[in-house]
Amino acid sequence: MNDRPDTLTLGNFTWHVNSRRLERIHREESEQPLQDVTLTYKQFRLLKCLFDAYPNVLEREKIVDYVWESKPTSTESLPQLINRTRQTLEDIEKCILVNEPGVGYSLSFTLELEPVPDTQCEVTLIPRYDQNINGLDEQKSGSKNILWRTIFLVAFALSVINVWHAAEAIYYHSDFKRVLQAKPYPHTTPLDGDKILVKIDGHECTYEKSKLLLKCS
């Protein structure tokens, strides 16, 4: 591996690759806090050689040479060491120390998550700012549309009112002309400056101009 990490996650544990200590990852569902674990020397060398070989599968003979440091030993000891290490890692599913039949073993792990840099958080603010600008533009556009609609409605209403007054003026003007052109009523006799005697169908009526009052007997 290029740029090898210093800290790995092995199942329920965090392992610093140069340390024999396994730090337990405490989870909320655990009723009682469990203790960390210390690897034996051979367990540590087993994990170390598998990690150095990652992502390749390490052959059994090479594992034995590294763990037992090329000292004469039986190859039967390797399966026993694998089983003890799996128990230590709580690797019940055998998914951390992976057996490749007829070849050897490989190590499966995940990297410990690193905190997100502040610069990435700052970058995420930029799209939000653009969205706010777009929202303001839409609001301004909507306000302009409402303003233009209001102006149009007011102008239309004023036009209707002007047309109505123009028609009314034409009507009264023609009516006024008819009055001016009408012939005076012939059966009238002035009595004084304010009263006029008017005969209507054989009846005599008195019209008072100041009061606009017509009295008939």
Sequence and secondary structure as in RCSB ss.txt:
>XXXX:A:sequence
MNDRPDTLTLGNFTWHVNSRRLERIHREESEQPLQDVTLTYKQFRLLKCLFDAYPNVLEREKIVDYVWESKPTST
ESLPQLINRTRQTLEDIEKCILVNEPGVGYSLSFTLELEPVPDTQCEVTLIPRYDQNINGLDEQKSGSKNILWRT
IFLVAFALSVINVWHAAEAIYYHSDFKRVLQAKPYPHTTPLDGDKILVKIDGHECTYEKSKLLLKCS
>XXXX:A:secstr
  S  SEEEETTEEEETT SEEEE   TT SS    EE  HHHHHHHHHHHHHTTS EEHHHHHHHHTTT    T
THHHHHHHHHHHHHT TTS SEEEETTTEEEE  EE      HHHHHHTHHHHHHHHHHHHHHHHHHHHHHHHHH
HHHHHHHHHHHHHHHHHHHHHHHHHHHHHHHS   SSEEE SSSEEEEEETTEEEEEETTTTEEEE 
